[in-house]
Amino acid sequence: LLSVSLASLTYHLIEKPIRFSNKNKTTKIAALCALMTSIACAGIWIQRNDGIKTRENAKQAEYIMKDLTYWHTDDARDSSDFCSRKFHFFTEPFKGVAQCFFRDVHGENTVLVTGDSHAHVAFESIADFNAARGVNTLLLSANSLINPITRNEYQNYREYANWREFPNLWQQLRESIKDHPEIHRIFIFTTSMRQIFSVDSNNPRYHSEEEYLTRVQNFINFANRCGKKVFIVEENPTLPFHIRDAISVQPFRPKKMKSAKMIFRADVLKQYEKYRVVLKRLRNCTIIYSMEYFCPDDICRIINEKGLPLYKDRNHLSIFSGGKFVVDKILKPYLEKGAAQ
């Protein structure tokens, strides 16, 4: 009924007076030409401005969903079998709890990214950056329960049927480093602040400060003896909320994020105070401080300049936006300097 009514109105108000009428032919032709010219100009403007605002927002929505659900690429997955053979890592006992990915661009040097799931997050963007400079990138990581750098005792984590095999992960990591002289630099990403101080209820305290320092320093000393430079990347701030709860308020308008959830620099500084004291006690390594980049002002960044989320959840950065932020804003000078050597 509605379709018939609209069709009738179209016929009486448009078809009859404009199309079939002989009156004002010149005026109608001029108006139609002007309308076509206007449409052409609008198309040119949209093309030169790379779309219109609402369509940009749709693209952002697609990228946001990718960032909140994505872990690694098919290329990375395809490299895992080759990686396990080449670097003696990710053998049968550790499937599902450890990762070995290798981005091979046939370069002479290789950067090792290791630690826990935060190393996994950083790998993608670091590998892209290195590939453009002819440097290979290797990921040898595990989840925080069996982190081969900071964890040695696994008796409390018997939910894994093969938990008795976990200590061998440390030996596998050592062998991979020792047997490959092309690995010159090692970047370590771990949730050390949460592991030591248990900054929230979802992350229990795994070990004391002294235990953490002893284990990490032992790894640094071993890597140094093998001729590797070690970089400890300071942990990113932990959000007091899930990132989905923040971006759902103003997902595409970063300038209006004041109405959304926020994290304040003053609160983050309190968390980092003890953590940085511990980091400064580590020797023969470079500490890469990151907090100032996340919190340059009173309010810390949880989205980038395009309105895309830097976080995947409460503490993991997003693979695309968050990982690229870490590389471009924090790691770039360290990666460039190594690539030039």
N, C-alpha and C positions, 0 to 999 in steps of 0.2 A: 504493500500500500504506500509506504514511504517512497519507494523507488518510482512508482507511477506518478505520485504527486510532484516529485522533483523533476521528472522528465517533462511533465506537463508545463511546469513553470519555465523550464529551459526553452521549451518550444515557443511559448507565448511571449516571454520577455527577451529572448536572445535570437532564436532562429527567425521568427517572423519580422521583428523590427530591424534586424541588422543584416541577416543573410539574404532574405527574400525581398526586402524593400529596395526600391529604386531611389529613395530619397538620400541626399547627402553622401553620394558615392565617394566623392573626393575626400570628404572629412573622414569617412570610415577607413578608406585606404591609408590615409596619413596616420590615423590612430593605430591601425594594425602594424604599419611599418615602425612606428615609434615603440610599440610594445615589443616587437621582435628585436629591435636594437637594444632596448633595455635588458631583455633576457640575455642577449649576447654579451653585453657589458658585465652583467652580474656573473655570468659564467667565467669570463676572463678574470674578474676580481677574485672569485673563489679559488680559481686555479693558482693564481699568483700568491695567494695567502695560505695555500696548502690546506684548503678545507674551511669549513665554518665551525664556529665554536661548539655547537651541539655535537657535531660529528667528532671533533677532537675529544670531547668528553666520552663519547662512546669508545674511542680507541683507548683512552685512559682506563675505562672500566675493564676492557679486555686485558690490558697490561697488569692491572691490579689483581685480577683473578689469577693470572699466570704467576705473579709474584707470590701470591698466598698459597699456591698449591704445588709449585714446581720445585724439584730437587736437582735433577741433572739431565743432560741431553742424551740423545741416542748415541752421539759420538763418544761421550764419556762411558756409557754402558758398554759400547762395542770394544772399548780399549781395556776393559777390566780383565779379560782372559789373557791378553798379551801382557798386561801389566803384572799379573800374578806370576807368569813364567819368567819375566825379565827381572823382577825385583823381589822374588821369593816371598811375596806378601799375599794376603787374602786367600790362603789355602783353606782346605775343607773345614777345619774346626771353627773358622771365624766368619763363615758366610752368614750374612744377615746382620752382623754386628761390626764389621770392619769393611773399609772401602779402599780399593786400589785402582785409581784411574790415571792414565798417562796420555797427555796431549803431545804427540810426537810431531815436531815440524822439522826433524832431521838437523837440529842445531847441535853445536859442539857443547853447549852448556845446558844444564838442567836445574830448575828451581824446584826444591821440595817443599810442599805445603803439608804440614802434619799437625796432629792434635786430635780434637774431638769433632763433633758435628759442625762446629763453627769453622773449622778448616774446610769442611765440605762446602759450606756456603761460600767461602772466599775463593775456592778453586776456580770456578767458572770464569770470573772476571780477570783473575790473575793470569789464567791460561790464555785468554783472548789478548791481553796486553802483551804477554811474552811472545805469543805467536807472531804478532806484527813485527817483532824485533828479532826473529829467528832463534828464540830460546824455548826449549822444551819445558813442560810443567808436569810434575808428578804429585799425585795426592796419595798419601799413606795415612789414613785416619781411622778412628773407631769412635763409638759413642762414649759419652762421658763416664759410664760405669766401668769401662775397660780401657780407658785412654792409656796407650802404651807408654806415655811420658810421665803422667802424674799418678797412675794407679798401679799397684803391685799386688794388693790383696783382694781377692774376689769371693771369699767364702760367704759373704752376705748376699751374693747375687746368684743364687742357685736356680733362678727361674730359667737360666740357660742350661740345657741338658749337658752341654760340653764345657761347663764353667771351669773344670779342672785344667783345661788346656789353655785358658786365657793368659797365664804368665808367659807362654811362649811367644805371644805377640810382641813383647819387648825385644826378644831375641831376633825375631824376624825383622823388626825395624832396624836394629843395629846392623844386621847382615846386609840389608839393602843399602844402607849408607856406606858401610865399609867397602863393599864390593863395586861401588860405582863412583870412580873419581870425577866423572863429568858433573856430579852434583856439587856445586860450589856454595850455594846459599840455601839455608833452611829457614822457613817462616813458620812459627808456632802459633796456633790459635787454640786457646782452651778457655773453658769457663772457670778459670782459677779463682776469681773473686767469690763466685757462688760456692765453689767447692771448699774454700777455706773458711769463709765467714757466714755462709748460709744466709744470704740476704733476703730470701723469701722462703715460704713454707714448701714450695714445690721443688726446692733444690736443697736437700739435706747436706750437712757438713760431711765431707768425705774424709778429710784428714787435717792435721794441725798445720800451722805455718811451717814448722821445722820439717815435717814430713814432705810437704810440698817443695820447699826449697831444696832439700836433699835430693829428691828425685829429679827435679828439673835441672839442678846444677850438675848432677851426674850425667844427664843426657847432654848438656852443653859441653862438658869436659870431653866426653867421648867424641862428639862431633868435631870439636876443635882438634883433637888428636888425629882425626881423619882428614884434616885440612879444610873443614867447612866453616863458613861464617853463619852464626845463628842470630835470628831476629825474633824477639818476643813481641807479639802484637797485643797491646793492651786491650782488654775485654771491652766490648761496647756496653753502654748503659742498659740496664734492665728496666722494662716498662712496668709500672704498677697496674697495667691493664692489658688486655689483648688488643693488638693493632686493629682488629675488625671492629671493636667497639669505638675506636677513634675515627676511622675513615668513614664509618656509616653516617656520621653527622654531616660532614661537608666533604664528600669524597673527591670533588673536582675543583675546590676553591681553596688553595693553600693560604690565601690572604685572609680567609674567614675562619681559619682553624681555631680562633680564640673561643668559639662556642663549643669546640670539641674537647676531648680529654687531652691533658697536657702533662709533660714531665719537666720539672724545674731544675735548673743548673745547681741551685743551692742544695737540693736533696741528693743529686748525683754526687756532688763533691763530698758529702758526708760518707757515702758508700765507698768512694775511691780513696779516702784518706788513709785507712789502714792498708788497703790493697797496694797502694803505691809505695808504701814503706817496705813491704815485702818485695816488690819488684826491684827496688833499688839495691837490695842485698844480693841479687844475682850478678855474677861476674863473667867476664869474657864473652859478653853478648851485647847486642844493641836492643834497647827497649824502645819500641815505637809507641809513643803516647797518642791516644786517639780521642780521649774524652773531649778535649777542647774543640775538635772538629764537629762532634755531635752536639755540643752545647756551647756555641760561640757567644750566645746571648743569655738572657735570663731564662728563656724557654728553649729546651733542647729540640733538635730536629727529629721528627718521626716521619716526615715526607720530604721528597726532594723538590727542586724548583718547579718541576712539572706537575706536582701534586701526586706523584706515585709513592707508595709506601716504602720506607727504608727497612721496615721490619716485616717478617713473616708471621711472627707470633709475639710472645712477650719478651723473648731475649734473642732469638735467632734473627739475623738480618735476612732480607729477601735476596734471592739469588741474583736477579737482574738489577734492580734499582739499588738495593743495599750493598751488594758486592761491588757494583760499579762505583758507588760513592766511596767505599773504602779504598779502592785502587786509585781513583782520580784525585781524591782529597788527601789521602794519608800515605799510601804505599808507593805512589808514582816515583818520587825521587830515589827511593831505595831500589826499585826495580830497574829504573833507567840506568843508574850507576852500575849495577851488576851487569846489565846487558852490554854496556860500553866496554867492559873489561875483556 
